Every structure is written in structure tokens, then in C-alpha cells.
Amino acid sequence: MVISNKNMVFLIIVVLTGVICLAISIFRLDPIWIAMSVFYIFLMYGLTKIEETFYREINLDTLKKDLFILTLFPLLAGSTGIGRLIETSLVLGDITFIFLSSLFAFIILLLIDDLTDLRSNRPFAVSFVISFTISAGTLFIIIRYFTDIYMDTSYLRGNTHLMFYLLMLSILSVIIGLGFNDYILSSEYFMLENIRSDPEVRASDREVRKEFLHVLNILFGRYNNIWLDIGSRIFQLSIVAIVIYGIYSSRWPVIAWGIFSMIFAFSPDMFRINTGLRSPSLISIWITSMLFIFAFGRPMRFYGIFDWWAGFTHFLAGSAVSILVFSSFIYINRKLENLFIPIWLLLLLVLLSISPIGIIWEISEFIIDRSLDTSIQAGLDDTIYDLICNFFGSLFTVILIYLTLLNECRELNKLSL
């Protein structure tokens, strides 16, 4: 009863804090911090449900207290709009959102590890925090963009401001993620490698792992044939030709697009060389064909001729990269014995990986434009819609993979890496 009473007191304090922040955010008509306040209440409520017996070597009361203290300031600062009172650039508001998102990512990881079959390790935990934070920050800026359009606000002052935010988001996410590794993920708080150490769980893990080795073939293996392999080679060589043409004509956008596409187009071959595992033909043709279309539009000047071409190619790029990320995660989990990821979480991780990759690409475009006096980026609208199309391309692929697995595997809930 003592633990129960402590949880009840903790829950009352959390709910009261969240309700106050929610009321202030509603009064200010700020949709971002309304959502963050609601999210805060649900996540902190979830902490009260974690069993002491599950985390044998952790002082949960200390962990909960630390998380409450760490989340309190950014939640209050964001919901009350302190960032706007101090400076008009909203830098403080951005930082508080990023920091709070990182804390939310860690709490989500705790809950997933408690409630599901996830068996995590430290690198995975840090990567999850970083990816989740960058994805949340990307969603944050997209909402701000549409708020400027439909509610006559002025959060974004141009593409340069957006690039500064994306760069700050990436750097802070990495710093905070590494900070979790050194502090909250220390052995005093969270012994990830020792959480699921029961012999029967390990035996179950091995059996399920063996089952999952067939996932790539379930999804793509039936389409293996020489004609698809030949098609992949043709697309790869065509992308190389685009790069050569860009160098010959001194067109830097063509070179940049071509090199980006070429790196990912040859990734199935690099995967085979480094691992000894051959990617199914359908994966190779999917990746190479979509990246060829992505690169081909630049020398043909389709980006200027067709208004929809940029969004279409970023959709395709998001799909191709998602296939590559999905396959890479399978291999990583096959190699690491202390990592066990349910299939639904794997697909979520694919979605979370797209935003960091998309941001790296957009920042690269911006740097190329400033360095070489080109005009790859058309402006703020172009960057925002590129990020959106990347996500929807990834979402389309994730849904397709999930539905295929659902049709092929009767016990999808048991399927894991």
C-alpha cells in the first residue's frame, strides 16, 4: 500500500501540473503546447503503472522524481509562452520543446519496455531518443508553418530561419540523446541489458528470431529473377551516367542529386559485400528505380516544368530509403544478441528514421545553394513540402510492408527481430 499511495500522490501532482499547463495553452490558443500538455499527463500516468518487480535494480521513486523535475520547466516554459516574452525569435520556445520531446522519448521507451516484448540495449535507447526528438521537432515546425498560413502568425520568417531551426534541432537532439546515455541510462537508473534475463525469455527470443529470418523472403524473395537484377543494374548505370553528365556540363544540382542517388542505389551491393547476404531482387529494383526517377528529373529540368515533380520524387525517395532502412534494421538485429525488437516497433523506427535523413538532405541543399550560388531549394514552401512528402513516402512503404506481413503471417504479434 505504501507504493500505491506514493503513486497516487505522484499521479495527483502530475495531473494537476498537466491540467494547469493545458488550461494556459488553451487560453493562449497554442495547439502545440495543448498537445504536449495532454501527452505529458498520459505519459507520466503511465510511469505510475510500471511494476517495481520488473526493474529489479532500479529505484523507481528516484527515477520518477527526476523525470518530473526535468519535465516541469520545459512544460511550464512552453505552455506559458515564456520564450515569446524573452525574445521574439522563439529560440527558447524551440529549445524547451526539443528538450521536452527528448524526455517524452525516454518515458515512452520505459513504457514500451515494460508493456511489450522489447528487449533494448543502450545504443538502441540513445538512437530512439534522438530519432524521436528530431521527428517531433520536424512535426513542430510543420505545424508552425501551417499556423502561419491559416492563423496569420509569423513563426517562420523564411527558409534561412527554417534551416537554422533544423540545424539546431539536429545538434540538440544528439547532445541530449548522448546526455541520456551518460545520466538517465546509467546503471543507477536503467540497466537495459539486464531487464529481460529470464532463461525462458531468452529461449523464446531465439525461436522467434529464427522465424523472423524469413521476413525478407516473405516480403520480397518470391520475386527473385534475373530480369529484375538486370533492370537494377541498368538503373544503377543510368544514375552513374547522370553524374557524369552533371560533371561534364558543370551543373552542380545534377551532380548533387546524382551522387545522393548513386550512394543509395549501390547500397544493396555494399550490403552484400559487407555481410555476405544477398538482397532480394525486388528490394534492389525498388530502390534503384525510384532513385533513378529522383535523379533523372534534374537534368531533364522536370522540377521547373512540373509543379508536382519535386513532391513526387521526394515521395519516391522516402519510399526507397525506408526499404533500405528496414532491411538494415533486420541485419542489425540479427547481429546483436542483446537486442529484441517487435515488428510493429521496427516499422515505427523506420518512420522515425526518415526525418533525420530528410533534414540532412535539406541542409545539404541549403549549403550547396549558398556555396555554389545555385537554386536547388525554391524557398520555405519547397522545404516544408519536401519533408512532408518524404514522410508520406515512408508511411506508404511501412503500411505496405505491414499489410504484406499481416497477410503472410497468421501470428504477426509473435513475429519479431
Secondary structure, DSSP 8 states (H G I E B T S, - for coil): -HHHHHHHHHHHHHHHHHHHHHHHHHHHT-HHHHHHHHHHHHHHHHHTTS-TTTSTT--HHHHHHHHHHHHHHHHHHHHHTHHHHH-TT-HHHHHHHHHHHHHHHHHHHHHHHHHSS-B--HHHHHHHHHHHHHHHHHHHHHHHHHHHHHS---S---HHHHHHHHHHHHHHHHHHHHHHHHTTTSTTT--GGGSS--HHHHHHHHHHHHHHTTHHHHHTGGG--HHHHHHHHHHHHHHHHHHHHHHHHT-HHHHHHHHHHHHHHTHHHHHHHHHS----HHHHHHHHHHHHHHHHTTTTTHHHH-TTHHHHHHHHHHHHHHHHHHHHHHHHHHH-TT-B-BHHHHHHHHHHHHHHHHHHHHHHHHHHHHHHT------HHHHHHHHHHHHHHHHHHHHHHHHHHHHH-TTGGG-B-
